[in-house]
């Protein structure tokens, strides 16, 4: 029964109207809510303004409130499962443009309108269940991907153990505690598809809130009983005679233990090992010096002279947080990041939006779909290279140039009172060439403070007192902070892995990590990596989406082992080689593959070893289920006698 005191019309002022109208189709059975005059017209860098006149928005809210009240009073959903034609109309309406036909099945699966998804393990047959129980999986890492793996293995009935070096779950959200740390992907999409949170306090949640979410997930699925904390995996070695991985684990007490597993899943991410700059004198500074990923909370910055080396995503977040506390702050910048205007980056989610997400059926799904489309596939054309482009090296095509102009105007508006900053903060490379950050004005506001200085001269040496730049100036500090990112291309560097014939994984890579679909490796049976080589996303979406696809595929590989009776599975060399050839060719066609841009997306060979160069739909399709023809399946040897 609806609360008579609720002013639903007022509440709906906070709702995303296109998602609301689409949800009303399910509620009322009337596709007339999808009126052509109500079709949204979006600005790609706005917060979702629809272009619908305000008086018409008020009319929509009044009509919607009547339908919602009827539902709350007990009127059943009229159309929980629309026909495909209606769903197509709903998709096109929310997106504000026609969705290509190839996306229909993909988006229907993501919406899970029938309550099931292709990502749910399908292990129903008794014989398959019995075979699954004979497997044993070792998962390395208890962050977002490791917890997800544990959930899916539990659902599949496959025994597993998770090992993590930290004292709790959460991975990067446990480790990174620097001031201002938060996600740069909307939380209504940066969350498991099957575990939405209708009560995120902010659109882009800070680290403590994200850690709380993942701790809650671990508790809900009772995963901690499967996890060994404060334990390192030092080595992995494939036992060819018995078709098992032998893992050497080192506990907090320094003692080692060898455990065996049918399969190993590494879920350690790409951004988990801090990278320090290659500067002469590194380590010679006499005061406190630390990386942003290893923040020293025991160091009081108030009234101190602080130097920050680096202006990547982490510095972009912590510099504005500390600028008002320190006596002086000097930021050393090699190249500026592109800040894409997101005015609500630090804003709370309005209470009316939370109410609508919780109480209006399907609104959460369509809102997530809108975020998904607008910030994923719908954004990709803006960073695509046009081979006929002759407009200069600061863009890679006409749409990229348009996006550049919009972002430039936003930056220029913020520094109208400080034109001296223009050459320093407006990048000269294409948007998408390096990691972009979300800009709501706090970064440039910090740089404009009288106690803050932005230095673009090259840093040449660290001294006991501070930093020497190329012009010979020694900048003296009390505290030095490195905001220089992570060893992203140095995959699994902490782990020694020996495959068939004692083959070393790192030696076989030779510093140029590759994998089939980012997950499997010839010569290394039953070894799977999540967020492996070429599975990073630049502008199109949430890494949780990729992890869900990867885990679906990995569980599918385990299912293939159980169904076939095979003991080992690894990709064929030709399949692996062809996939990586196509990846390299495709990466050259995007802003991040531009030969004139250096970034952490590229390894020491200049190859883009991080990024996925196709659409999300392509990864979704490729990971629906493993193709047995892609693999060498090895049966267990028959027992002697």
C-alpha positions as CSV (number, residue, x, y, z in Angstrom):
1,X,0.0,0.0,0.0
2,X,1.4,3.4,-1.0
3,X,2.1,5.9,1.8
4,X,-0.5,8.6,1.3
5,X,2.0,11.2,2.5
6,X,4.5,10.5,-0.3
7,X,4.7,13.2,-2.8
8,X,5.7,11.0,-5.7
9,X,5.7,13.8,-8.2
10,X,8.3,15.6,-6.1
11,X,10.3,12.5,-5.7
12,X,10.5,11.9,-9.4
13,X,12.2,15.2,-10.0
14,X,15.4,13.3,-9.1
15,X,14.7,10.4,-11.5
16,X,16.2,9.9,-14.9
17,X,13.1,10.4,-17.0
18,X,13.9,8.2,-20.1
19,X,14.6,5.2,-17.8
20,X,11.4,6.0,-15.8
21,X,9.3,6.1,-18.9
22,X,10.7,2.8,-20.1
23,X,10.1,1.2,-16.8
24,X,6.4,2.4,-17.0
25,X,5.9,0.2,-20.1
26,X,6.5,-2.8,-17.9
27,X,4.3,-1.5,-15.2
28,X,1.3,-0.5,-17.3
29,X,1.7,-2.6,-20.5
30,X,1.4,0.6,-22.5
31,X,4.2,1.3,-25.0
32,X,2.6,4.8,-25.5
33,X,5.0,6.1,-22.8
34,X,7.7,6.0,-25.5
35,X,6.4,9.1,-27.3
36,X,8.6,10.4,-30.0
37,X,8.4,13.9,-28.6
38,X,9.7,12.6,-25.3
39,X,12.7,10.9,-26.9
40,X,15.8,12.3,-25.2
41,X,18.4,14.3,-26.9
42,X,21.7,14.0,-24.9
43,X,24.8,16.1,-24.8
44,X,27.6,13.6,-24.5
45,X,29.4,15.6,-21.8
46,X,26.3,16.5,-19.8
47,X,24.9,14.7,-16.7
48,X,22.0,13.3,-18.6
49,X,20.0,16.3,-19.6
50,X,17.2,15.0,-21.9
51,X,16.3,18.1,-23.9
52,X,12.6,17.7,-22.8
53,X,11.0,21.1,-21.9
54,X,10.5,21.6,-18.2
55,X,6.7,21.9,-18.5
56,X,6.6,18.6,-20.3
57,X,8.8,17.0,-17.7
58,X,6.3,18.1,-15.0
59,X,3.5,16.5,-17.1
60,X,5.4,13.3,-17.4
61,X,6.0,13.2,-13.6
62,X,2.3,13.7,-12.9
63,X,1.3,10.9,-15.2
64,X,4.1,8.6,-13.9
65,X,3.2,9.3,-10.3
66,X,-0.4,8.0,-10.9
67,X,0.9,4.8,-12.4
68,X,3.4,4.2,-9.7
69,X,0.9,4.8,-6.9
70,X,-1.4,2.3,-8.5
71,X,1.5,-0.3,-8.6
72,X,2.3,0.4,-4.9
73,X,-1.4,-0.1,-4.1
74,X,-1.1,-3.6,-5.5
75,X,-1.7,-3.4,-9.2
76,X,0.4,-6.1,-10.8
77,X,3.0,-5.5,-13.5
78,X,1.2,-5.6,-16.9
79,X,4.2,-6.4,-19.0
80,X,7.2,-7.9,-17.1
81,X,8.5,-9.6,-20.3
82,X,7.8,-7.4,-23.4
83,X,8.1,-8.8,-26.8
84,X,11.3,-8.2,-28.8
85,X,9.8,-5.4,-30.9
86,X,8.8,-3.5,-27.7
87,X,12.2,-4.1,-26.1
88,X,13.8,-2.7,-29.2
89,X,11.7,0.4,-28.9
90,X,12.6,0.7,-25.2
91,X,16.3,0.4,-25.9
92,X,16.3,3.0,-28.7
93,X,14.2,5.3,-26.5
94,X,16.5,5.2,-23.5
95,X,19.6,5.6,-25.7
96,X,18.0,8.5,-27.7
97,X,19.1,6.8,-30.9
98,X,18.6,3.4,-32.7
99,X,20.6,0.6,-31.1
100,X,22.2,-1.6,-33.8
101,X,20.6,-5.0,-34.3
102,X,23.7,-6.9,-33.2
103,X,23.4,-5.5,-29.7
104,X,19.9,-6.8,-29.0
105,X,20.7,-10.2,-27.5
106,X,23.7,-8.8,-25.7
107,X,21.6,-6.0,-24.0
108,X,18.8,-8.4,-23.2
109,X,21.2,-10.6,-21.4
110,X,22.7,-7.6,-19.5
111,X,19.2,-6.5,-18.5
112,X,18.3,-10.0,-17.2
113,X,14.6,-9.2,-17.7
114,X,13.7,-12.9,-17.3
115,X,15.7,-13.2,-14.1
116,X,18.5,-15.2,-15.6
117,X,21.7,-14.4,-17.3
118,X,24.2,-16.2,-19.4
119,X,26.7,-15.4,-16.6
120,X,24.8,-17.8,-14.2
121,X,26.6,-21.1,-14.1
122,X,24.6,-23.9,-15.8
123,X,25.6,-27.1,-13.8
124,X,22.2,-28.7,-13.4
125,X,22.8,-32.3,-14.7
126,X,23.7,-34.7,-11.9
127,X,26.7,-36.2,-13.7
128,X,28.1,-32.7,-14.3
129,X,27.5,-31.8,-10.7
130,X,29.4,-34.9,-9.6
131,X,32.3,-34.2,-11.9
132,X,32.4,-30.5,-10.8
133,X,32.8,-31.6,-7.2
134,X,36.1,-33.4,-8.1
135,X,37.7,-30.2,-9.3
136,X,39.7,-27.9,-7.1
137,X,40.4,-24.3,-8.0
138,X,42.9,-21.9,-6.4
139,X,42.0,-18.2,-6.8
140,X,44.7,-15.7,-6.3
141,X,43.3,-12.4,-5.0
142,X,40.2,-11.5,-3.0
143,X,39.4,-8.2,-4.7
144,X,36.4,-7.6,-7.0
145,X,37.3,-10.3,-9.5
146,X,38.4,-12.9,-6.9
147,X,35.1,-12.5,-4.9
148,X,33.2,-12.8,-8.2
149,X,35.0,-16.0,-9.0
150,X,34.2,-17.4,-5.6
151,X,30.5,-16.6,-6.0
152,X,30.3,-18.3,-9.4
153,X,32.3,-21.3,-8.3
154,X,30.0,-21.7,-5.3
155,X,27.0,-21.6,-7.6
156,X,28.6,-24.2,-9.9
157,X,29.4,-26.5,-7.0
158,X,33.2,-26.4,-7.7
159,X,35.4,-26.5,-4.6
160,X,37.8,-23.6,-4.4
161,X,40.2,-21.7,-2.1
162,X,41.1,-18.0,-2.4
163,X,44.4,-16.6,-1.3
164,X,45.1,-12.9,-0.7
165,X,48.2,-11.0,0.5
166,X,46.0,-8.5,2.4
167,X,44.2,-8.8,5.8
168,X,40.7,-8.4,4.3
169,X,38.8,-8.5,1.0
170,X,38.5,-5.6,-1.4
171,X,41.8,-5.6,-3.4
172,X,42.5,-2.2,-4.7
173,X,39.8,-0.7,-2.5
174,X,41.5,-2.2,0.5
175,X,45.0,-1.0,-0.4
176,X,44.4,2.5,-1.8
177,X,43.5,4.7,1.1
178,X,44.9,8.1,-0.1
179,X,42.7,11.2,0.5
180,X,40.1,11.6,-2.2
181,X,40.3,8.0,-3.5
182,X,37.1,7.1,-5.3
183,X,35.8,5.3,-8.4
184,X,35.7,7.1,-11.7
185,X,32.9,5.0,-13.2
186,X,29.3,5.5,-12.1
187,X,28.6,3.2,-9.2
188,X,25.2,2.2,-10.6
189,X,27.3,0.5,-13.2
190,X,30.5,-0.2,-11.2
191,X,28.8,-2.9,-9.2
192,X,28.0,-6.5,-9.9
193,X,25.1,-6.8,-12.3
194,X,23.4,-9.3,-10.0
195,X,24.1,-7.3,-6.8
196,X,22.8,-3.7,-7.5
197,X,22.9,-1.2,-4.7
198,X,20.0,1.3,-4.8
199,X,21.5,3.3,-2.0
200,X,24.9,4.4,-3.2
201,X,25.4,7.6,-1.3
202,X,27.2,9.3,-4.2
203,X,27.3,8.8,-8.0
204,X,31.0,8.0,-7.8
205,X,31.7,6.5,-4.4
206,X,34.7,7.1,-2.3
207,X,37.0,4.2,-1.3
208,X,35.5,3.4,2.2
209,X,32.0,3.0,0.6
210,X,33.3,0.7,-2.1
211,X,35.2,-1.4,0.5
212,X,32.0,-1.7,2.5
213,X,30.2,-2.9,-0.6
214,X,32.7,-5.7,-1.3
215,X,32.8,-6.7,2.4
216,X,29.1,-7.0,2.3
217,X,29.3,-9.2,-0.8
218,X,31.8,-11.4,0.9
219,X,29.5,-11.7,3.9
220,X,26.3,-12.4,1.9
221,X,27.9,-15.2,0.0
222,X,29.9,-16.5,3.0
223,X,33.2,-16.3,1.1
224,X,35.6,-15.7,4.0
225,X,35.5,-19.3,5.0
226,X,37.2,-20.0,1.6
227,X,39.9,-17.3,2.0
228,X,43.4,-17.4,3.4
229,X,44.4,-13.8,4.2
230,X,47.9,-12.4,4.6
231,X,49.2,-15.2,2.4
232,X,51.4,-14.9,-0.7
233,X,51.4,-17.3,-3.6
234,X,55.2,-17.5,-4.4
235,X,55.3,-20.1,-7.1
236,X,53.0,-22.1,-9.3
237,X,54.3,-25.2,-11.0
238,X,52.4,-27.6,-13.3
239,X,52.8,-31.3,-12.5
240,X,52.6,-33.0,-15.9
241,X,52.4,-36.5,-14.4
242,X,49.4,-35.7,-12.3
243,X,47.8,-32.8,-14.2
244,X,47.7,-30.5,-11.2
245,X,49.1,-27.1,-10.2
246,X,51.4,-27.1,-7.2
247,X,51.3,-23.8,-5.5
248,X,53.8,-22.7,-2.8
249,X,52.0,-20.4,-0.3
250,X,53.8,-18.3,2.3
251,X,51.9,-17.3,5.4
252,X,52.2,-14.3,7.6
253,X,54.5,-16.3,9.9
254,X,56.9,-16.9,7.1
255,X,56.1,-20.6,6.8
256,X,55.5,-22.1,3.4
257,X,53.0,-24.8,2.3
258,X,52.4,-26.5,-1.0
259,X,48.8,-27.0,-2.1
260,X,47.5,-28.6,-5.2
261,X,44.7,-27.5,-7.5
262,X,43.1,-28.6,-10.8
263,X,43.1,-25.0,-12.0
264,X,44.4,-21.6,-11.0
265,X,42.7,-18.3,-11.5
266,X,44.7,-15.2,-11.0
267,X,42.5,-12.2,-10.0
268,X,45.1,-9.6,-9.1
269,X,44.3,-6.9,-11.6
270,X,46.7,-4.7,-13.6
271,X,46.9,-1.8,-11.2
272,X,48.2,-3.4,-8.0
273,X,52.0,-2.9,-8.0
274,X,53.1,0.8,-7.5
275,X,55.5,2.2,-10.1
276,X,58.2,4.6,-9.0
277,X,59.8,6.9,-11.6
278,X,63.3,6.2,-13.0
279,X,65.0,9.3,-11.5
280,X,68.5,9.5,-10.3
281,X,68.7,9.6,-6.5
282,X,65.4,7.8,-5.9
283,X,65.3,6.9,-2.3
284,X,67.8,9.6,-1.2
285,X,65.2,12.0,0.1
286,X,65.7,12.5,3.9
287,X,62.1,13.3,4.7
288,X,59.0,11.0,4.5
289,X,58.6,9.8,0.9
290,X,55.8,7.4,-0.2
291,X,53.6,6.3,-3.2
292,X,50.0,7.3,-3.2
293,X,49.0,3.6,-3.2
294,X,51.0,3.2,0.0
295,X,49.8,6.3,1.7
296,X,51.5,7.2,5.0
297,X,48.6,8.2,7.3
298,X,51.1,8.7,10.1
299,X,52.6,11.6,8.2
300,X,50.9,14.9,9.1
301,X,50.9,17.2,6.0
302,X,49.6,20.2,7.8
303,X,51.9,23.2,7.4
304,X,54.4,21.1,5.5
305,X,56.2,21.8,2.2
306,X,55.0,18.9,0.0
307,X,56.2,17.8,-3.5
308,X,54.1,15.6,-5.7
309,X,55.6,13.8,-8.7
310,X,53.0,12.8,-11.3
311,X,49.6,14.1,-12.4
312,X,47.8,10.8,-13.2
313,X,44.4,9.7,-11.9
314,X,45.5,9.3,-8.2
315,X,47.2,12.7,-8.0
316,X,44.1,14.2,-9.7
317,X,42.1,13.0,-6.7
318,X,44.5,13.6,-3.8
319,X,46.1,16.9,-4.7
320,X,42.8,18.9,-4.2
321,X,42.3,17.1,-0.9
322,X,45.6,18.1,0.6
323,X,46.2,21.5,-1.0
324,X,44.4,23.5,1.6
325,X,46.2,21.8,4.5
326,X,49.8,22.1,3.4
327,X,52.1,25.2,3.6
328,X,53.1,24.8,0.0
329,X,52.5,22.2,-2.7
330,X,54.6,21.7,-5.8
331,X,53.2,19.4,-8.5
332,X,55.7,18.0,-11.0
333,X,53.9,17.2,-14.3
334,X,55.3,15.3,-17.3
335,X,52.1,15.7,-19.4
336,X,48.6,16.9,-18.3
337,X,45.7,14.5,-18.2
338,X,42.5,15.2,-20.1
339,X,39.7,16.1,-17.7
340,X,36.3,15.2,-19.0
341,X,33.6,17.5,-17.5
342,X,31.5,15.6,-14.9
343,X,30.0,18.2,-12.6
344,X,28.4,15.7,-10.3
345,X,31.6,13.7,-9.6
346,X,31.5,14.5,-5.9
347,X,27.7,14.9,-5.6
348,X,25.4,12.8,-3.5
349,X,22.7,10.7,-5.2
350,X,19.4,12.5,-4.5
351,X,17.1,10.8,-2.1
352,X,14.3,10.8,-4.7
353,X,16.7,8.8,-7.1
354,X,17.3,6.3,-4.4
355,X,13.6,5.9,-3.8
356,X,12.9,5.4,-7.5
357,X,15.6,2.8,-7.9
358,X,14.2,0.9,-5.0
359,X,10.5,1.1,-5.6
360,X,9.9,1.4,-9.3
361,X,10.3,-2.0,-11.0
362,X,12.8,-2.1,-13.8
363,X,13.9,1.5,-13.4
364,X,17.2,0.4,-12.0
365,X,17.8,-1.9,-15.0
366,X,17.0,0.8,-17.6
367,X,19.0,3.4,-15.7
368,X,22.0,1.0,-15.7
369,X,21.4,0.4,-19.4
370,X,21.5,4.1,-20.1
371,X,24.7,4.5,-18.2
372,X,26.1,1.4,-19.9
373,X,25.3,2.7,-23.4
374,X,26.2,6.3,-23.0
375,X,29.6,5.6,-21.4
376,X,30.5,2.5,-23.4
377,X,29.7,1.7,-27.0
378,X,28.0,5.0,-27.5
379,X,31.2,6.8,-26.6
380,X,33.6,4.7,-28.7
381,X,33.3,6.6,-32.0
382,X,34.8,9.7,-30.3
383,X,38.2,8.0,-29.8
384,X,38.3,6.1,-33.1
385,X,41.1,7.0,-35.5
386,X,40.1,8.1,-39.0
387,X,42.8,7.0,-41.5
388,X,41.8,10.0,-43.7
389,X,42.2,12.5,-40.9
390,X,44.5,15.4,-41.7
391,X,43.4,17.8,-39.0
392,X,46.6,17.6,-36.9
393,X,48.2,15.4,-34.3
394,X,46.1,16.6,-31.4
395,X,43.1,14.5,-32.6
396,X,42.6,11.3,-34.5
397,X,39.4,12.0,-36.3
398,X,36.5,14.5,-36.6
399,X,34.5,13.2,-33.6
400,X,37.7,13.0,-31.5
401,X,38.3,16.7,-32.5
402,X,34.8,17.6,-31.5
403,X,35.2,16.0,-28.1
404,X,38.6,17.7,-27.7
405,X,37.0,21.1,-28.4
406,X,34.3,20.5,-25.8
407,X,36.7,19.4,-23.2
408,X,39.1,22.3,-24.0
409,X,36.3,24.8,-23.6
410,X,35.5,23.4,-20.2
411,X,39.1,23.7,-19.1
412,X,39.5,27.2,-20.6
413,X,36.4,28.4,-18.7
414,X,38.0,27.2,-15.4
415,X,41.3,29.1,-16.0
416,X,39.9,32.3,-17.5
417,X,41.5,34.1,-14.6
418,X,44.8,32.2,-15.0
419,X,45.7,32.2,-18.7
420,X,49.2,31.4,-17.7
421,X,48.1,27.9,-16.9
422,X,46.6,27.2,-20.4
423,X,49.8,25.8,-22.0
424,X,50.4,23.6,-18.9
425,X,46.9,22.0,-18.4
426,X,45.5,21.6,-21.9
427,X,46.9,18.4,-23.4
428,X,48.5,18.4,-26.9
429,X,47.6,14.8,-27.5
430,X,44.3,13.2,-28.6
431,X,41.6,12.5,-26.0
432,X,41.8,8.7,-25.4
433,X,45.5,8.6,-26.0
434,X,46.2,8.4,-22.3
435,X,43.8,7.7,-19.4
436,X,41.3,10.5,-19.0
437,X,40.1,11.7,-15.7
438,X,36.7,13.1,-14.5
439,X,36.7,16.8,-14.0
440,X,34.4,18.8,-11.7
441,X,36.7,21.7,-11.3
442,X,38.5,20.8,-8.1
443,X,41.8,20.0,-9.8
444,X,42.3,23.3,-11.5
445,X,40.9,25.1,-8.5
446,X,43.7,23.5,-6.5
447,X,46.4,24.4,-9.0
448,X,45.2,28.1,-8.9
449,X,45.7,28.3,-5.1
450,X,48.4,30.7,-4.1
451,X,50.3,28.0,-2.2
452,X,50.3,25.6,-5.2
453,X,52.8,25.6,-8.0
454,X,52.7,23.4,-11.2
455,X,56.1,22.6,-12.6
456,X,56.5,21.2,-16.1
457,X,60.3,21.2,-16.3
458,X,61.6,17.7,-16.3
459,X,62.6,16.2,-13.0
460,X,66.3,15.0,-13.2
461,X,67.3,14.1,-9.7
462,X,66.0,13.4,-6.2
463,X,68.2,14.8,-3.5
464,X,68.2,14.5,0.3
465,X,66.4,17.9,0.4
466,X,64.0,17.6,-2.6
467,X,63.8,17.5,-6.4
468,X,66.1,19.1,-9.0
469,X,64.5,20.0,-12.3
470,X,66.2,20.4,-15.7
471,X,66.6,24.2,-15.3
472,X,68.9,23.4,-12.3
473,X,66.5,24.5,-9.6
474,X,66.4,22.5,-6.4
475,X,62.9,22.4,-4.9
476,X,63.1,21.7,-1.2
477,X,60.4,19.8,0.6
478,X,59.4,18.3,3.9
479,X,57.4,15.4,2.3
480,X,57.6,13.8,-1.1
481,X,54.7,11.9,-2.6
482,X,54.8,9.8,-5.8
483,X,51.6,9.8,-7.9
484,X,53.3,7.8,-10.6
485,X,50.9,5.0,-11.2
486,X,51.4,1.3,-11.4
487,X,53.4,-1.4,-13.2
488,X,50.5,-2.1,-15.4
489,X,52.2,-3.9,-18.2
490,X,54.4,-6.1,-15.9
491,X,51.7,-8.7,-15.5
492,X,52.0,-11.2,-12.6
493,X,55.5,-9.9,-11.9
494,X,55.3,-11.1,-8.3
495,X,54.6,-14.7,-9.2
496,X,56.9,-17.4,-10.6
497,X,54.9,-19.7,-12.9
498,X,56.3,-22.8,-14.5
499,X,54.2,-24.6,-17.1
500,X,54.8,-27.7,-19.3
501,X,58.4,-28.8,-19.4
502,X,59.3,-26.2,-16.8
503,X,58.6,-23.4,-19.2
504,X,58.6,-20.1,-17.4
505,X,55.7,-17.8,-18.2
506,X,57.7,-14.5,-17.8
507,X,60.5,-15.9,-20.0
508,X,58.0,-16.9,-22.7
509,X,56.5,-13.4,-22.6
510,X,59.9,-11.7,-22.7
511,X,58.4,-8.6,-21.2
512,X,55.5,-8.5,-23.8
513,X,52.6,-10.2,-22.0
514,X,49.9,-11.7,-24.1
515,X,47.0,-14.2,-23.6
516,X,44.1,-15.6,-25.5
517,X,41.1,-13.4,-24.7
518,X,43.2,-12.1,-21.9
519,X,42.8,-15.4,-20.0
520,X,44.6,-18.5,-21.3
521,X,48.2,-19.3,-22.4
522,X,49.7,-22.1,-24.5
523,X,51.8,-24.4,-22.5
524,X,50.1,-23.4,-19.2
525,X,47.1,-25.7,-18.8
526,X,44.2,-24.8,-16.6
527,X,45.7,-21.4,-15.8
528,X,43.4,-18.4,-16.2
529,X,44.0,-14.7,-15.7
530,X,41.3,-12.2,-15.0
531,X,42.0,-8.6,-16.2
532,X,44.9,-10.0,-18.1
533,X,46.7,-8.7,-21.2
534,X,44.5,-6.6,-23.5
535,X,41.4,-6.5,-21.3
536,X,41.6,-3.0,-20.0
537,X,39.0,-0.5,-21.1
538,X,39.7,3.1,-21.8
539,X,36.5,5.0,-22.3
540,X,33.9,2.3,-22.7
541,X,32.6,1.0,-19.4
542,X,33.2,-0.7,-16.1
543,X,35.9,-3.3,-15.6
544,X,33.3,-5.3,-13.5
545,X,31.6,-6.0,-16.8
546,X,34.8,-7.5,-18.2
547,X,35.3,-9.5,-15.1
548,X,31.8,-10.9,-15.2
549,X,32.4,-12.0,-18.8
550,X,35.8,-13.5,-18.0
551,X,34.5,-15.5,-15.0
552,X,31.6,-16.8,-17.1
553,X,34.2,-18.0,-19.6
554,X,36.5,-19.5,-17.0
555,X,33.6,-21.4,-15.4
556,X,32.7,-22.5,-18.9
557,X,36.2,-23.9,-19.3
558,X,35.9,-25.8,-16.0
559,X,32.5,-27.1,-17.2
560,X,34.2,-28.3,-20.4
561,X,36.8,-30.2,-18.3
562,X,34.1,-31.8,-16.3
563,X,31.9,-32.7,-19.3
564,X,34.7,-34.1,-21.4
565,X,36.6,-35.9,-18.7
566,X,39.7,-34.0,-19.8
567,X,42.3,-33.3,-17.2
568,X,44.0,-30.3,-18.9
569,X,43.0,-27.5,-21.2
570,X,45.1,-24.9,-23.0
571,X,44.7,-22.8,-26.1
572,X,46.1,-23.9,-29.4
573,X,49.1,-21.9,-30.4
574,X,47.6,-20.9,-33.8
575,X,44.4,-19.6,-32.0
576,X,46.5,-17.6,-29.6
577,X,48.7,-16.1,-32.3
578,X,45.8,-15.2,-34.5
579,X,43.9,-13.5,-31.7
580,X,46.9,-11.4,-30.7
581,X,47.6,-10.4,-34.3
582,X,44.0,-9.1,-34.6
583,X,44.3,-7.3,-31.3
584,X,47.5,-5.5,-32.3
585,X,46.0,-4.5,-35.7
586,X,42.9,-3.2,-34.1
587,X,44.6,-1.3,-31.3
588,X,46.5,0.8,-33.9
589,X,43.1,2.2,-35.0
590,X,42.3,4.0,-31.7
591,X,43.6,7.1,-30.0
592,X,45.5,5.1,-27.5
593,X,47.3,3.3,-30.3
594,X,48.6,6.5,-31.8
595,X,52.4,6.3,-32.4
596,X,52.8,9.8,-31.1
597,X,51.5,9.1,-27.6
598,X,53.2,7.3,-24.8
599,X,51.2,6.0,-21.9
600,X,51.0,3.1,-19.4
601,X,48.7,1.4,-22.0
602,X,51.9,0.5,-23.9
603,X,54.7,-1.7,-22.7
604,X,58.5,-1.2,-23.1
605,X,58.2,-2.4,-26.7
606,X,55.6,0.3,-27.5
607,X,52.9,-2.3,-28.0
608,X,49.5,-1.7,-26.4
609,X,49.5,-4.6,-24.0
610,X,46.6,-3.3,-21.8
611,X,43.6,-2.3,-23.9
612,X,40.7,-4.2,-25.5
613,X,40.5,-2.7,-29.0
614,X,37.0,-3.9,-29.9
615,X,33.5,-3.2,-28.6
616,X,32.1,-4.6,-25.3
617,X,29.7,-6.7,-27.4
618,X,32.7,-8.4,-29.0
619,X,34.1,-9.5,-25.6
620,X,30.6,-10.5,-24.5
621,X,30.2,-12.7,-27.6
622,X,33.7,-14.2,-27.4
623,X,33.3,-15.2,-23.8
624,X,29.8,-16.7,-23.9
625,X,31.3,-20.2,-23.8
626,X,34.6,-21.7,-24.7
627,X,34.9,-23.2,-28.1
628,X,36.4,-26.7,-27.7
629,X,38.1,-26.3,-31.1
630,X,40.2,-23.5,-29.7
631,X,41.8,-25.8,-27.1
632,X,44.0,-28.8,-26.7
633,X,42.2,-31.1,-24.3
634,X,44.3,-33.7,-22.6
635,X,42.8,-36.7,-20.9
636,X,44.2,-38.0,-17.7
637,X,46.5,-41.0,-18.2
638,X,45.0,-44.4,-17.6
639,X,46.1,-46.0,-14.3
640,X,48.7,-48.7,-14.7
641,X,47.6,-52.2,-14.0
